[in-house]
C-alpha cells in the first residue's frame, strides 16, 4: 500500500510540474520572449482560440515586442534609403546642370578669347599697314613727279588713295604744299577720275 501511495504522489507531482512548465511557456509566449503557440495549437483549438501566425505590428495585439521594434526600424531604414535615393538623384541632376553651365561658360570664354586674338591681330595688321603706307608716302613724296605718278598708277586704287592721303598729312605736318593735285594732272584722266570719285565716297583715310 505504501508503494502505491508513493507512486500516486509522483504522478501528481509530474502533472503539476507539467502544468507549471506549460503555464510558464505560455506566459513567456505572451510576453514575446518565446513563440510556442504553434506547439499548443491543438489545445487552443480545443478552447476555440486562434494561434498567432506572425508578428503583430499593432499595439493592441499581443506580439513579439523585439520583432515589432526590428520591423519598425527596418521600415524606417527603408524610408530613409528611399529619401537618400531621391536626394542622390537630385544631386546628380544638379551636378549635370552645373557641368553643362560650366561647359557653356568655357565655350563662351574660348569664343571671347578667339575674338580678342583676332581683334589684336587685326590691329597689328592695320598698324603695320599704316606704317608701310606712311613710309611709301615719304618715299614717293621725295621722288620726281613723273616717277611718283608711275609708281602710284602701278598700285591698286585703294593703296593709291591711302598713299595720297598720307602724303597730304605729311605735307601738312611739314608746312608745305601737297603734290597730290599735280600728280592727278599727270595720271591718265580716267584713272584719276576714278580715284577721286572713290576718295570722295570714302572720306576715311585708311581702312
Backbone bond lengths (Angstrom), bond angles and torsions (degrees), N, CA, C in turn:
res aa  C-N    CA-C-N  psi(-1)  N-CA   C-N-CA  omega(-1)  CA-C   N-CA-C  phi
1 X - - - 1.459 - - 1.525 112.12 -
2 X 1.306 115.56 -37.28 1.478 119.37 179.93 1.492 111.80 -64.22
3 X 1.341 116.74 -38.26 1.475 119.45 179.72 1.500 111.19 -66.64
4 X 1.377 116.57 -35.50 1.465 117.76 178.20 1.516 111.16 -67.85
5 X 1.287 117.72 -37.41 1.463 119.88 177.77 1.517 112.29 -64.50
6 X 1.325 115.52 -39.45 1.470 119.48 178.69 1.517 110.62 -65.36
7 X 1.337 116.37 -42.33 1.477 120.57 179.49 1.524 110.71 -63.12
8 X 1.322 116.02 -38.10 1.469 118.96 178.70 1.514 111.76 -65.15
9 X 1.352 115.81 -41.97 1.457 119.07 178.67 1.544 111.37 -64.21
10 X 1.331 115.99 -37.59 1.468 119.63 178.89 1.519 110.78 -64.00
11 X 1.334 115.79 -43.39 1.472 119.45 179.34 1.523 110.65 -62.45
12 X 1.329 115.10 -43.41 1.469 118.84 179.45 1.521 110.92 -62.05
13 X 1.344 115.59 -42.98 1.477 119.29 179.54 1.521 111.02 -63.48
14 X 1.344 117.10 -40.09 1.470 120.41 178.93 1.526 110.59 -63.20
15 X 1.345 115.56 -41.57 1.466 118.83 178.93 1.520 110.48 -63.59
16 X 1.341 116.67 -42.20 1.458 119.97 179.21 1.525 111.41 -63.82
17 X 1.358 114.37 -41.42 1.479 117.93 178.15 1.519 110.68 -61.96
18 X 1.324 117.00 -42.16 1.469 120.84 -179.98 1.528 110.72 -63.92
19 X 1.319 116.76 -42.57 1.463 120.33 -179.54 1.535 110.68 -66.26
20 X 1.333 115.91 -41.16 1.461 118.58 178.44 1.520 111.34 -64.76
21 X 1.358 116.65 -41.15 1.464 120.43 179.57 1.528 110.50 -64.61
22 X 1.342 116.20 -44.07 1.461 119.71 179.37 1.522 110.68 -63.57
23 X 1.324 116.71 -42.07 1.458 119.63 178.24 1.524 112.04 -63.26
24 X 1.340 114.76 -40.38 1.473 117.93 178.18 1.524 112.04 -63.65
25 X 1.337 114.70 -41.34 1.474 118.13 179.19 1.520 110.66 -64.03
26 X 1.332 116.14 -42.90 1.467 119.65 177.88 1.537 111.10 -62.34
27 X 1.307 116.05 -38.25 1.476 119.29 178.91 1.530 111.60 -66.92
28 X 1.331 116.96 -42.00 1.470 120.38 176.03 1.533 111.49 -64.35
29 X 1.339 113.72 -34.76 1.469 117.21 177.49 1.519 110.47 -66.91
30 X 1.314 116.16 -39.27 1.463 120.19 178.96 1.534 110.71 -64.75
31 X 1.324 116.66 -36.59 1.461 120.59 178.85 1.521 112.26 -76.52
32 X 1.345 117.38 -10.34 1.461 120.14 179.14 1.504 113.84 86.18
33 X 1.336 116.61 11.79 1.462 119.80 -179.61 1.520 110.58 -78.43
34 X 1.292 116.09 -40.81 1.468 121.49 176.77 1.521 108.25 -129.47
35 X 1.328 115.66 165.05 1.463 121.99 176.19 1.532 107.79 -121.05
36 X 1.355 115.22 104.40 1.469 119.80 -174.32 1.515 113.35 -127.03
37 X 1.336 117.54 7.03 1.465 118.72 -174.21 1.529 112.39 -69.65
38 X 1.343 116.27 -26.39 1.467 117.89 175.82 1.531 110.50 -65.14
39 X 1.346 116.46 -34.18 1.472 121.35 179.26 1.524 111.04 -67.09
40 X 1.364 114.84 -35.02 1.469 119.29 -178.95 1.519 112.05 -98.53
41 X 1.350 117.52 19.32 1.466 120.64 -178.30 1.527 113.03 -55.77
42 X 1.366 119.95 -43.14 1.482 118.36 178.45 1.521 112.47 -61.21
43 X 1.348 115.56 -37.82 1.467 118.52 -179.97 1.519 111.06 -66.98
44 X 1.377 116.85 -40.91 1.460 120.37 176.86 1.525 111.14 -62.62
45 X 1.339 114.98 -40.89 1.470 118.62 -179.97 1.524 110.84 -64.12
46 X 1.345 115.85 -33.50 1.452 119.58 179.74 1.510 111.65 -64.27
47 X 1.356 115.35 -35.72 1.466 120.15 179.98 1.527 112.83 -96.16
48 X 1.353 117.29 6.98 1.462 120.56 178.25 1.508 114.63 75.85
49 X 1.347 118.58 25.97 1.460 123.07 -179.73 1.526 109.40 -103.87
50 X 1.337 116.24 151.07 1.467 121.90 178.63 1.521 109.38 -99.32
51 X 1.324 114.13 138.73 1.471 118.92 178.01 1.512 109.81 -79.93
52 X 1.312 115.43 153.36 1.468 122.09 177.93 1.532 108.90 -77.23
53 X 1.329 116.19 124.31 1.469 120.91 -176.78 1.514 112.48 -100.67
54 X 1.308 120.13 -9.66 1.468 121.49 -179.26 1.497 110.75 -161.44
55 X 1.267 116.02 -173.01 1.457 122.40 -179.72 1.502 108.72 -86.01
56 X 1.291 118.32 130.31 1.454 122.52 179.62 1.509 109.62 -81.28
57 X 1.336 115.53 136.82 1.462 121.13 176.12 1.513 111.87 -107.20
58 X 1.349 117.41 0.03 1.451 120.97 179.18 1.520 109.33 -97.75
59 X 1.333 117.37 136.22 1.456 119.42 -178.69 1.511 113.27 -60.78
60 X 1.356 118.18 -30.80 1.463 120.73 -175.57 1.514 112.33 -78.99
61 X 1.322 119.96 -13.49 1.446 123.09 -179.22 1.521 109.93 -97.27
62 X 1.312 117.13 141.47 1.464 118.77 175.50 1.515 110.51 -69.29
63 X 1.326 119.00 139.70 1.452 122.17 -179.81 1.508 110.80 -167.15
64 X 1.302 113.48 -178.82 1.461 120.24 178.42 1.520 108.22 -78.99
65 X 1.345 116.57 111.34 1.458 120.41 -175.24 1.518 111.43 -64.68
66 X 1.318 117.40 -41.11 1.465 120.31 178.92 1.519 110.84 -63.78
67 X 1.330 116.03 -41.95 1.467 119.02 178.44 1.518 110.92 -64.48
68 X 1.356 117.08 -36.74 1.464 120.55 177.11 1.521 110.42 -62.61
69 X 1.330 116.38 -44.04 1.462 119.77 179.27 1.521 111.16 -63.06
70 X 1.328 115.69 -42.80 1.463 119.45 179.51 1.523 110.76 -63.52
71 X 1.357 116.13 -41.89 1.459 120.05 -179.99 1.525 110.72 -62.90
72 X 1.342 116.46 -41.79 1.458 119.94 179.33 1.529 111.33 -67.39
73 X 1.330 115.93 -38.30 1.467 118.77 177.72 1.522 110.96 -65.80
74 X 1.329 116.06 -40.83 1.465 119.45 177.63 1.526 111.01 -63.52
75 X 1.329 116.04 -38.85 1.468 119.37 177.30 1.526 110.87 -64.55
76 X 1.341 116.43 -42.42 1.466 120.38 178.64 1.527 110.52 -64.50
77 X 1.344 116.41 -39.96 1.465 119.78 178.16 1.518 110.88 -63.93
78 X 1.346 116.32 -39.69 1.466 119.75 177.32 1.513 112.34 -62.34
79 X 1.339 116.46 -43.61 1.464 120.20 178.17 1.529 110.77 -64.28
80 X 1.346 115.57 -39.76 1.474 119.47 178.62 1.527 110.73 -64.72
81 X 1.337 115.93 -39.07 1.462 119.72 178.56 1.525 110.84 -64.39
82 X 1.329 116.98 -40.66 1.467 119.98 177.19 1.523 111.16 -63.22
83 X 1.342 115.56 -41.72 1.467 119.70 178.67 1.528 111.17 -62.92
84 X 1.340 116.01 -41.04 1.461 119.94 178.51 1.525 111.51 -66.04
85 X 1.345 116.75 -36.56 1.466 119.93 177.32 1.518 110.80 -63.15
86 X 1.345 115.92 -41.94 1.464 119.57 178.70 1.520 110.60 -63.94
87 X 1.336 116.56 -42.89 1.475 120.28 179.15 1.523 111.00 -64.67
88 X 1.331 116.60 -39.76 1.466 120.20 179.55 1.527 110.86 -63.03
89 X 1.331 116.15 -42.96 1.467 119.48 178.03 1.532 110.72 -64.12
90 X 1.336 116.35 -39.11 1.461 119.76 178.69 1.524 110.81 -65.85
91 X 1.337 116.53 -40.29 1.474 120.24 177.86 1.516 110.39 -64.86
92 X 1.328 117.66 -42.34 1.460 121.27 178.60 1.524 110.86 -62.10
93 X 1.346 115.90 -40.09 1.470 119.46 178.99 1.527 110.66 -65.04
94 X 1.345 116.66 -42.89 1.465 120.02 179.50 1.535 110.95 -66.47
95 X 1.335 116.74 -39.12 1.461 119.44 177.14 1.520 111.26 -62.31
96 X 1.355 115.82 -39.92 1.461 119.48 177.71 1.527 111.17 -63.16
97 X 1.338 116.67 -41.01 1.463 120.52 178.30 1.527 110.76 -64.80
98 X 1.354 116.23 -41.32 1.469 120.05 179.72 1.519 110.64 -64.21
99 X 1.332 116.87 -42.27 1.467 120.69 178.38 1.515 111.04 -63.20
100 X 1.343 116.37 -39.13 1.457 119.93 179.30 1.531 110.79 -65.15
101 X 1.346 116.08 -44.82 1.471 120.08 178.29 1.521 110.49 -63.64
102 X 1.353 116.22 -40.60 1.461 120.17 178.98 1.528 111.09 -61.95
103 X 1.337 116.18 -41.44 1.459 119.64 178.63 1.520 111.28 -65.10
104 X 1.345 116.08 -40.40 1.464 119.75 178.11 1.534 110.31 -63.30
105 X 1.335 116.77 -41.48 1.461 120.09 178.85 1.532 111.12 -64.18
106 X 1.334 116.40 -40.17 1.465 119.62 178.18 1.529 110.64 -64.25
107 X 1.333 116.07 -40.21 1.469 119.45 178.80 1.527 110.66 -64.55
108 X 1.327 115.73 -42.68 1.471 119.07 179.05 1.521 110.95 -64.64
109 X 1.339 116.06 -42.99 1.467 119.85 179.10 1.519 110.70 -62.26
110 X 1.337 115.93 -41.59 1.463 119.54 177.97 1.523 111.16 -62.57
111 X 1.353 116.65 -41.02 1.464 120.03 178.86 1.528 110.90 -65.19
112 X 1.350 116.41 -40.30 1.470 119.99 178.83 1.524 110.60 -64.31
113 X 1.338 116.10 -43.17 1.462 119.50 178.90 1.526 111.02 -63.16
114 X 1.323 116.24 -38.24 1.463 119.94 179.34 1.524 110.95 -66.28
115 X 1.351 116.38 -42.11 1.469 119.51 177.91 1.531 110.68 -65.50
116 X 1.339 115.60 -39.58 1.464 119.18 178.99 1.530 110.30 -63.11
117 X 1.334 115.92 -43.60 1.463 119.53 178.35 1.520 111.16 -62.38
118 X 1.349 115.96 -42.52 1.464 119.60 179.24 1.528 111.08 -63.77
119 X 1.350 115.60 -39.82 1.463 120.02 179.10 1.534 110.80 -64.01
120 X 1.348 115.47 -43.64 1.466 119.41 179.59 1.528 110.63 -62.82
121 X 1.344 115.79 -41.92 1.468 119.29 178.22 1.524 111.11 -62.54
122 X 1.345 115.12 -39.97 1.472 118.91 179.02 1.527 110.83 -63.96
123 X 1.333 116.44 -42.65 1.465 120.81 178.67 1.526 110.41 -61.99
124 X 1.341 114.86 -43.51 1.467 118.03 179.77 1.534 110.76 -62.53
125 X 1.343 115.38 -43.33 1.456 118.75 179.56 1.525 111.24 -64.05
126 X 1.339 115.93 -40.02 1.460 119.65 179.42 1.526 110.69 -65.81
127 X 1.361 115.44 -45.36 1.467 118.29 178.57 1.523 111.07 -60.64
128 X 1.342 115.59 -40.71 1.460 119.44 179.48 1.522 110.64 -65.06
129 X 1.335 117.57 -40.79 1.467 120.44 -179.91 1.521 110.93 -67.91
130 X 1.345 116.35 -41.43 1.461 119.11 178.04 1.522 110.92 -60.21
131 X 1.357 115.64 -41.64 1.466 118.52 178.97 1.533 110.92 -64.11
132 X 1.340 115.74 -41.18 1.471 119.18 179.12 1.526 111.17 -65.60
133 X 1.349 116.23 -41.30 1.469 119.75 -179.93 1.533 110.01 -62.40
134 X 1.334 117.06 -43.90 1.471 119.78 -179.98 1.533 110.94 -64.47
135 X 1.328 116.47 -37.67 1.455 119.85 178.14 1.532 111.40 -65.36
136 X 1.333 116.39 -43.08 1.465 120.86 177.84 1.531 110.40 -63.73
137 X 1.351 115.63 -40.92 1.461 119.90 179.35 1.531 110.95 -61.10
138 X 1.329 115.93 -40.72 1.465 119.42 179.09 1.531 110.80 -65.15
139 X 1.353 117.14 -40.60 1.465 120.32 178.35 1.523 111.52 -64.00
140 X 1.344 115.85 -49.62 1.471 120.01 -176.60 1.521 111.01 -65.89
141 X 1.324 116.55 -36.45 1.460 119.75 -179.00 1.538 112.00 -65.93
142 X 1.339 115.56 -21.41 1.460 118.11 179.28 1.522 113.54 -96.00
143 X 1.331 118.05 1.11 1.468 121.55 -179.79 1.527 111.04 -90.50
144 X 1.312 117.82 163.26 1.466 120.84 170.36 1.521 109.66 -61.44
145 X 1.333 118.81 146.78 1.465 122.18 -174.78 1.530 113.62 -53.07
146 X 1.321 119.57 -44.82 1.458 121.48 -177.28 1.536 110.66 -61.91
147 X 1.322 115.92 -42.91 1.450 119.49 -179.97 1.525 111.15 -69.57
148 X 1.343 117.00 -37.73 1.465 120.51 177.45 1.521 110.77 -59.51
149 X 1.369 115.70 -45.51 1.463 119.99 -179.04 1.527 110.42 -65.98
150 X 1.335 118.26 -39.05 1.461 120.81 179.06 1.528 111.05 -61.27
151 X 1.318 116.49 -40.86 1.466 119.66 177.79 1.532 112.01 -68.47
152 X 1.320 116.26 -36.99 1.460 119.81 -178.21 1.530 111.68 -67.19
153 X 1.324 117.32 -47.97 1.469 119.38 -175.23 1.532 111.32 -69.95
154 X 1.323 117.75 -10.97 1.461 120.00 174.90 1.534 111.63 -79.39
155 X 1.361 116.29 -13.66 1.465 120.97 179.53 1.531 110.07 -89.10
156 X 1.350 115.31 169.06 1.471 117.78 172.43 1.525 108.54 -79.89
157 X 1.325 115.47 168.26 1.468 120.75 -171.01 1.519 112.35 -61.09
158 X 1.347 117.93 -42.16 1.454 119.98 -176.73 1.517 111.25 -65.92
159 X 1.334 117.19 -40.26 1.465 119.70 177.59 1.532 110.97 -64.81
160 X 1.359 117.38 -38.80 1.463 120.61 177.24 1.520 110.55 -60.73
161 X 1.348 115.97 -44.12 1.462 120.64 -179.36 1.519 110.58 -61.42
162 X 1.338 116.84 -45.43 1.468 120.43 -178.69 1.532 111.20 -64.98
163 X 1.328 117.33 -40.60 1.467 120.64 179.52 1.520 110.69 -66.58
164 X 1.343 118.09 -43.62 1.463 121.32 -179.79 1.523 111.09 -62.10
165 X 1.323 117.81 -40.76 1.469 120.37 178.88 1.523 110.69 -68.07
166 X 1.351 116.73 -37.99 1.461 119.42 176.36 1.533 111.05 -64.41
167 X 1.365 117.20 -37.00 1.471 121.07 177.15 1.513 110.11 -63.56
168 X 1.346 117.13 -41.70 1.466 120.14 179.18 1.531 110.65 -63.92
169 X 1.343 117.60 -42.03 1.464 120.23 178.02 1.536 110.50 -64.08
170 X 1.338 116.48 -41.58 1.460 120.49 179.79 1.528 111.74 -63.61
171 X 1.352 115.97 -42.07 1.468 120.55 179.49 1.516 110.87 -65.68
172 X 1.358 116.18 -39.88 1.467 119.75 179.07 1.523 110.75 -65.37
173 X 1.349 116.32 -38.48 1.454 119.73 179.79 1.522 111.63 -67.60
174 X 1.347 115.93 -32.93 1.460 120.23 179.80 1.532 112.89 -86.25
175 X 1.337 116.57 -8.40 1.459 121.33 177.48 1.518 114.25 74.51
176 X 1.330 116.55 31.91 1.466 118.32 177.83 1.523 108.71 -130.73
177 X 1.330 115.63 166.55 1.457 121.75 -176.48 1.523 110.59 -69.66
178 X 1.345 115.21 144.81 1.455 121.25 179.55 1.528 110.30 -81.39
179 X 1.325 115.89 148.05 1.469 121.88 178.58 1.521 112.22 -94.06
180 X 1.334 117.33 4.13 1.467 121.09 -173.30 1.524 111.32 -61.42
181 X 1.336 117.31 -44.19 1.461 120.12 -178.68 1.533 111.11 -62.59
182 X 1.298 116.77 -40.71 1.466 120.44 179.03 1.531 110.97 -66.68
183 X 1.318 116.18 -37.84 1.466 119.62 178.41 1.531 111.16 -63.63
184 X 1.343 116.07 -37.67 1.471 119.01 177.80 1.532 110.48 -61.02
185 X 1.325 115.14 -37.11 1.475 118.07 -179.00 1.526 112.00 -67.70
186 X 1.322 117.91 -23.76 1.453 121.80 -179.86 1.532 113.01 -89.65
187 X 1.323 117.19 -11.54 1.465 121.18 -179.65 1.529 110.46 -81.23
188 X 1.324 117.86 159.11 1.466 119.91 170.77 1.522 109.32 -56.23
189 X 1.321 118.59 135.58 1.474 121.32 -173.79 1.529 113.57 -54.90
190 X 1.325 116.89 -44.28 1.468 118.79 -177.34 1.530 111.13 -65.55
191 X 1.319 116.84 -41.13 1.479 120.30 179.09 1.514 110.20 -67.10
192 X 1.310 117.66 -41.29 1.459 120.73 179.19 1.520 110.85 -63.08
193 X 1.356 116.90 -40.77 1.463 120.69 -179.58 1.524 111.14 -65.83
194 X 1.325 115.50 -40.73 1.470 119.58 179.94 1.528 111.43 -64.77
195 X 1.324 116.38 -40.78 1.471 119.86 179.93 1.526 110.59 -67.62
196 X 1.318 117.54 -41.59 1.457 120.70 178.90 1.529 111.03 -64.54
197 X 1.339 116.16 -37.85 1.472 119.34 178.76 1.533 110.09 -63.26
198 X 1.320 117.03 -43.59 1.464 120.61 -179.96 1.525 111.16 -67.19
199 X 1.316 117.09 -36.75 1.463 119.76 177.62 1.518 110.87 -64.66
200 X 1.320 117.56 -36.78 1.466 120.98 179.51 1.523 111.68 -70.78
201 X 1.334 116.99 -34.97 1.470 121.52 -178.59 1.512 112.32 -80.22
202 X 1.319 118.25 -19.88 1.460 122.13 -178.67 1.516 109.03 -129.14
203 X 1.346 116.83 87.64 1.456 119.88 -174.39 1.523 114.55 -70.28
204 X 1.338 117.64 -18.55 1.466 119.06 -178.67 1.516 108.40 -67.87
205 X 1.317 115.56 137.01 1.467 119.52 -172.83 1.515 111.83 -70.55
206 X 1.370 117.66 -44.30 1.459 120.65 -177.57 1.521 108.55 -130.24
207 X 1.379 118.91 147.04 1.451 121.81 -178.86 1.523 110.52 -71.87
